[in-house]
Amino acid sequence: MNWRHPARLTGPSNTAVALWAVAVAFFGVGDLVTTLVGYSITGVTELSPVVKLLLAQHAVLVLTALKAAVFVGFFAIWKYVSRPYSIGVPLGLALLGVAVTAWNTGVILTAVLT
């Protein structure tokens, strides 16, 4: 009995690779950088109480580990879910990453320009 999904044998589509790249760029790097920059500006606070607590101690290390754990978890889900539905995993992370990075950038600009 073949337990592997036949579509997975061909590798990820170009769309999936591009979406994973956008997810890493924005959800991974963009959100991390803008969170750390924002955290260093007086008057800017983190909305998430969990992240706010984690930022108080070893911000870069904790946030990087948290982001890595999220990516590993969602990558596992992506590998488990069959096509075409699996494309929603990197798409969701990419959209969330772009939105959060844009939000953080707006907060930073508002704090700096006022």
C-alpha positions as CSV (number, residue, x, y, z in Angstrom):
1,M,0.0,0.0,0.0
2,N,1.4,3.4,-1.0
3,W,0.9,5.9,1.9
4,R,2.5,8.8,0.1
5,H,0.4,11.4,-1.7
6,P,1.4,11.1,-5.4
7,A,1.2,14.9,-6.0
8,R,4.0,15.4,-3.4
9,L,6.5,13.3,-5.4
10,T,6.8,16.0,-8.0
11,G,7.9,18.7,-5.5
12,P,6.3,22.0,-4.6
13,S,4.8,24.2,-7.3
14,N,6.4,27.5,-8.3
15,T,3.5,29.2,-6.6
16,A,4.1,27.4,-3.3
17,V,7.8,28.2,-3.4
18,A,7.1,31.9,-4.1
19,L,4.5,32.1,-1.3
20,W,6.9,30.4,1.2
21,A,9.5,33.0,0.2
22,V,7.0,35.9,0.8
23,A,6.0,34.2,4.1
24,V,9.6,34.0,5.3
25,A,10.4,37.6,4.1
26,F,7.4,39.2,5.7
27,F,6.1,36.9,8.5
28,G,9.6,35.8,9.5
29,V,12.0,38.7,8.8
30,G,9.7,41.7,8.3
31,D,7.6,41.2,11.4
32,L,10.6,40.3,13.5
33,V,12.6,43.4,12.5
34,T,9.7,45.8,12.7
35,T,8.7,44.4,16.1
36,L,12.3,44.9,17.5
37,V,12.5,48.4,16.0
38,G,9.1,49.4,17.4
39,Y,10.0,47.9,20.8
40,S,13.0,50.2,20.9
41,I,10.9,53.4,20.4
42,T,9.6,55.1,23.5
43,G,5.8,55.0,23.6
44,V,5.4,52.0,21.3
45,T,4.1,48.9,22.9
46,E,3.4,45.3,21.8
47,L,-0.3,44.4,21.6
48,S,0.1,40.7,22.2
49,P,0.5,40.1,26.0
50,V,2.5,36.9,25.4
51,V,4.9,38.6,23.0
52,K,5.1,41.6,25.3
53,L,6.1,39.4,28.2
54,L,8.7,37.5,26.0
55,L,10.1,40.8,24.7
56,A,11.0,41.8,28.2
57,Q,13.6,39.0,28.3
58,H,16.0,38.3,25.4
59,A,13.8,39.7,22.7
60,V,15.8,38.6,19.6
61,L,16.4,35.1,20.8
62,V,12.9,34.5,22.0
63,L,11.2,36.0,19.0
64,T,13.5,34.1,16.6
65,A,12.8,30.8,18.3
66,L,9.1,31.5,18.3
67,K,9.1,32.4,14.6
68,A,11.1,29.2,13.8
69,A,8.6,27.1,15.8
70,V,5.7,28.6,14.0
71,F,7.3,27.9,10.6
72,V,8.1,24.3,11.5
73,G,4.5,23.7,12.6
74,F,3.0,25.3,9.5
75,F,5.4,23.5,7.2
76,A,4.4,20.2,8.8
77,I,0.7,21.1,8.2
78,W,1.6,22.1,4.6
79,K,3.2,18.7,4.0
80,Y,0.3,16.8,5.5
81,V,-2.6,18.6,3.7
82,S,-3.3,17.5,0.2
83,R,-3.1,19.7,-2.9
84,P,-4.6,22.1,-3.9
85,Y,-5.6,22.9,-0.3
86,S,-2.1,23.0,1.0
87,I,-1.4,26.2,-0.9
88,G,-3.5,28.0,1.8
89,V,-0.8,27.4,4.4
90,P,2.0,29.6,2.8
91,L,-0.7,31.9,1.4
92,G,-2.1,32.6,4.9
93,L,1.4,33.1,6.4
94,A,2.3,35.4,3.5
95,L,-0.8,37.5,3.9
96,L,-0.5,37.7,7.6
97,G,3.2,38.6,7.3
98,V,2.5,41.4,4.9
99,A,-0.4,42.8,7.0
100,V,1.6,42.6,10.3
101,T,4.7,44.1,8.8
102,A,2.7,47.0,7.2
103,W,0.9,47.5,10.6
104,N,4.2,47.6,12.5
105,T,5.7,50.0,9.9
106,G,2.7,52.3,10.3
107,V,3.0,52.3,14.1
108,I,6.8,53.0,13.8
109,L,6.3,55.9,11.3
110,T,3.5,57.4,13.4
111,A,5.7,57.2,16.6
112,V,8.7,58.7,14.8
113,L,6.9,61.4,12.9
114,T,4.7,62.7,15.8
